Amino acid sequence: MTSLDVITTYSLLMITLFFSFSMGQRLRLGKLLPFSLFLYHSAFCAFYWHWSLDYGADSSMYYLKSFIIDYTFRPGTYFVISFVKIFTNNLHLSLFNTFLIFNFIGLFGLLLLANVLKSLWPYRRGYMKFIPYIILFLPGLSFWSSAIGKDTPAFFAICLAIFALMNITKRKHLFIIAIVLMFTIRPHIALLMVGAASVALASAKDVKIIHRFAFSIVATIAGFFAFNFTMQYIGLGSDVGISGIIEYILGRQDQNLGGGSSINIKDMGLPMKLFSYLFRPLFIDTSGVLGFVVSVENVILLSLVFLFIPMGIFTITSGNHAAVRFNIIFVIAGLLLLSLTTANMGISIRQKTMLLPSIFFLIAVIANVRYRKKAKYLNRYTHETE
């Protein structure tokens, strides 16, 4: 690295650190948590950069292609390359410093998720109070959201959407930004977000009727154009029928089967496909240090899901909050789509970072509802026995 690169690296890290403290204050996270997340996330960014140099990664491909491909802000890979080109072609950033740009974006998403979890999490004593911190410091969240590529902005987009839906009346502009950002990199996921938001906002009692009506109209129009574009984007055409979509899904199950982390999902039942996508690899599926870390993370995820979701999902489903309904619909639809079309565990590990913020949000809501019900029962019981 040249002396200019070193100065740029230091400047980007200081800007990111200042941003962490500033956003930490605005999001009521204090100082220690933002600083810790900055160090943790940036360390994974450096690790990912070094790993990409040794083993190769899509991140290096995006960086190298930014020098030879003209600006083409088409959704998907070309948008990411064109975005990277802004920093390589105009600012002449090195690979590592371009990584730091994406590190900034991913850290922003993690801070938003921290605000959501901290504002909802009810436990202040015992081991339960540590669960939000366990979630925020899961290695996979920081690893996959710190590198050049689609995963970082996708993670930020869904975190921004959840944060916006917590108070959609005042943050509707943030939700629109989240949809647009997701559309630029993964149009099919943006389509799911529009669909989930349409149902959630149209039926939510915490949203005024006039806002529900206006959003329903906008979402219907946006969904129509997004659906046509998405079908063109994946190569099916706008006039595709149900049989064409099913044929596409079956064809996707044969793709990405060449690597060592691929699994044959054609012969699996739907429950096993969902389980494999969300919780595998486990210890028997992989080897090495990285495989062990991923397996530990999946065990934690599996434990959290089965500790909270089965006993609480029906309770929160009966509510009418837009954020809850959006995340339930988004997780179900996203899991079905991605688990039916992804046969490579390496890809699923990366892609599911789009779904994990929604899952963690639902866990936090369930914990909040359960805690309040228990507290209400204890107060009533204490009052009756006095």
N, C-alpha and C positions, 0 to 999 in steps of 0.2 A: 504494500500500500504506500502511496505517495504521502508527503506531508499534508497536501491538500485533502486527501481522503481521510487522514486521521483527524484533521480539524473538522471536516464535515461530519464524521462519525460522532465526535464529541458534541458538536452543536446539535445534531439530531437527538442524541440521548438526553441532553439538557432540556431541549424543547419538550421532549416526551415526558421527562420527569416533571417539569413545570406544569404541563398539561394535566398530569396525573394528580398533582396536588390541587390544582384549580378545580378540576372536575370532581375530585373527592370532596371538596368543600361544598360545591353546588349540589352534589348528590347525597350529602350528609353521611359520608363514609369515614370522616375523621382524617387523620394523616397517616397512621401506621398501615392501614389496609391498602390504600392506594400506592404507598411507597413499596410495600411488600409485593404487591401485584406487578408493579413496574419492574422490580428486580427479577422476579420469577419469570415473567413473560419475556423480558429481554434476554434472559439466560437461555430460554428455549429457542428464541430467535437466533442467537449465536450458535447454538447447538445444531439447529436445522440447517443453517448456512454451511457449517463445517461438514455436516452429514451429506448435504447435496454435492459438495465438492468431491467427497470420497466415493459416493455411490451413485451419483447422478439423480436428478429429480426433475419434475415438471417445472419447478421454480427456475432452474438454470435454463430450461428451454424457453420460457417466457422472456427471460432476460436477453438471451442470445438472439432470439427472433425479433426483438424490438429494434435491433440495429439494421435488419434487412427487410422488414415489412413496413409498408407505408401505414399511416394512420387509417384505420378502418374500424370505426366504433360500432361494429355489428355485435349484437349480443353474443355472449359466449367467449370462447378462447380469444378471438380477435379483439374484443373489448379490453380484456386483461392485458394483452400485448400492447395495445395502443396506449393504455393507461401507464404501463411501465415505460413506454417510449417517451413520455413526457419528461421523465426523470433521467433517462439514459441519453436521449438525443439532445435535450435542451439544457439539462443541468449536469450532464456527464457524471452521474453518480455511479459508483462501483457496485458490484453485485451485493456486497454486504450492506452498503448504505441504502440500496433499494429495498433490501430485506427490512431495514429499519423503518422505512415508510409504511410497509405492510404491518410491521410490529405495532406501530402507532395506531393503525386502524383496528387491529385485533384487540389491543389493550382498551381502546375506547369501548368496544363491545363488552369486554369483560367487566369494566367499571359499571356499565349500564345493568348488566346481569347482577352484579353485586348489590346495586341499589334496589333492584326488584326483590332479591332474596332477603336482604336485610330488613326491608320495609314490611315484608310479610311474615318473616320467621318469628314465632311467638315465644320460643323457649329462651330463657335467660339463665337457666341453671342446669347443672348436670351435663351429661355427655351429649344430650340433644342439642345444646347450644352451639356445638362445634360443627354440626352438619353443613351449614352454609359455607363455612371455611373449607371443609373437606371438598365440597363441590367446586368452589372457585379455584382451588389449587390442584384439581385433577390434572395430571400431566397432559392428557390429550387435548383439553381445551386450549391450553397455552401453546402447545406444540403446533397444532394444525391451524391455529389462528395467528401465527407469527411469521408466516412465510409468503413469498410471492406466489400468487395463484388465485383460484376461485374461492377456496375455502375460507380465507380471511374475510373478504367482503361479504360473503354469504352469512358467516357467523355474526358479523356486525349488523347486517340487515335484519336478521331475525331478532337479535337482542334489542335493536332500536324499535322494531315493531311491537314487541312485548312491552317495552317501556312506554311507548306511546299509548297503547291500549289501556294501560293502568289509569290514564286520565285522557281519554280520547277527545273529549270536548276541547281541551286546551292544547292537545298535542297532535291534532289531526294532520298538521303539516309534516310532522316527523314520521307519521305512519305512511304518508304518501311518498316521502323520500325513501323509506325502507322498501316499499314495493318497487319503486323505480330502480333502485340500486340492485335489488335481487333480479329484476327483469334483465338488466344489462349483462348479467353473468349466467343466470340459470332461469330462463323464461318459464320453464315448466313448473318450477318451485314458486315463482311469482304468481302463476296462475292458481296454484293451490292456495296461496295466501289471499288472493282476491276472493276466491270462492269461500274460504273459511271466514273471512271478514264480512262478506255479504250476508251469510247466514247469521253470524254472531251479532252484527250490528243491527240487522233488521228485526231481531227478536229480543234485543237486550233492553231491560227496563231502566238501566242506568243511562240510557241515551235518549234524548228528547225525540218525540215522534217526527218532528220536522226534519231533524238530522238523520233519522233512520230512513225516511222517505227519500231524502236527497242522496244519501249514500247508496241506497238500493239502485237508484237510477244510474248514478255514476259507475257503480260496480258492475251493473249489467252491461253497460256499453263497453267498459274497460275489459270485462271478462270475455265479451264477444270477440273483440279484436285480439286480445291476448291468446285466446284459444286458437283462432285462425293462424296467428303467427307461430304459436308453439307447435302446431301440427306441421307447418311448413319447416320449422326449425329442426324437428326430429325426422323430417323426410317422409311424412305420411300424406300431406296435402290437406287442404281445408275441408274437402268433401268426404273424408274418411268416415267409415261406419264403425259399429261396435266390433264387427269381425276383424276389421283391419287393425284396430287397437289391440285386440287379443293376440292376433298374429305377431304384432310388433313386440308385445311382452314376451311371448314364447321365444321369439328370435333373440331377444336380449339375454335370455337365460343361457344361451349357448356362447355368449361373448365373454371375453376376459377369463377364459378357462385355461389359459396357457401357463400362468404363473403358479408358484408353489403355494400361494395363499388362496387359490381358487377352490370353490366348493361346487358340487353338483346340486343345484336347487330344483332341477326338474322333477326329481323323484320324491321331493319333500312335500309334506302336507303344509297348509298355510300356517298353522301355529309354529311349526319348526322353522319355516322360512322367516317368520317374524322374530323368533328367538335368536336364530343365527345372525340375522342382520344387526340386532340390537346388542346382543350379549357375547357374541363370539368375535375373536378367538378366546378360548379359555386355555388353561394350562396344557391340556392334551392336544390342542390344535396347533401349537407353535413351540418354538424353542428360542434360546438366546436371551440376552438381557432385555432387549426391546420387547420381545414376545412376552417375557415375564411381567414387565411393567404394564403392558396392555391388558394382560390377563387379570392382574390385580385391580386395575381400573374397572374392568368389566364386572368383576366380583362385587366391587363397591356399588356400581350402577345397578346390578342385579338385586343387591340387598336393599338399596333405597327404593327401587320400584316395587318390590314385593312387600316391603315394610309399610308403604303408604298407599300405593295406587289401588290394590284390590279392595281394601276396606273403606276407601274414601271417595273413589271416583263417582259412585252413584250419588253421594251426598252433594258434591259440588256440581254435578250435572244438572241437578234440579234447580240450581240457581239461575239468575238471569244476567250475570255480569258478562259484558262483551269480551273481556280479556280471557276469562275462563273458557267460554264457548269457542272462541277463536283457537286457543291452544289445543283444546280437545280435538276439534275437527282437523286442525293442521297436523297433529301428531298421528292420528288414525289414518288420514289420507296419505300423508307422507310415508308412513311405515308401509302401507299397502303398496304404494307405487314403487318405492325404492327396494323393498325386500323382494318384490316379484321380478325385478329387472337387474339386480346386482348379484353376480355370482362370485365376486372376488372380495375376500375379507379385507384385503388392503384398501380397496376402494370404499367399502362400507365403513371402515374405521374413520376415514376422512369425511365421508358424506354425512354420517350421522351427527356430526357437530352442528348441522343445521337444525336437527330435531332436539338435541339435548337441552338447549335453553328452555324450550317449551315444556319438556318433561320435568325439568327442575322447577319451573314455575308452578306446574300442577302439584308437585310434591309439597312446595311451600304453602300453597293455598290449602291443601288437605291438612297439613300440620296446623295451620292457623285455625281452620274450622274445628278440628278435633280438640284443640287446646281450649278454644272458647266454649265449646259445648261442655267439656269437662269442668271448666271453671264455673260455668253457670250452674251445673249440677251440684258442685261442691258448695257453692254459695247458698243455694236453695236448701241443701241438706243441713248445712250449718245453722241456717236460720230456723229450720223446723225443729232442730234438737236443742235450741237454746231455751 
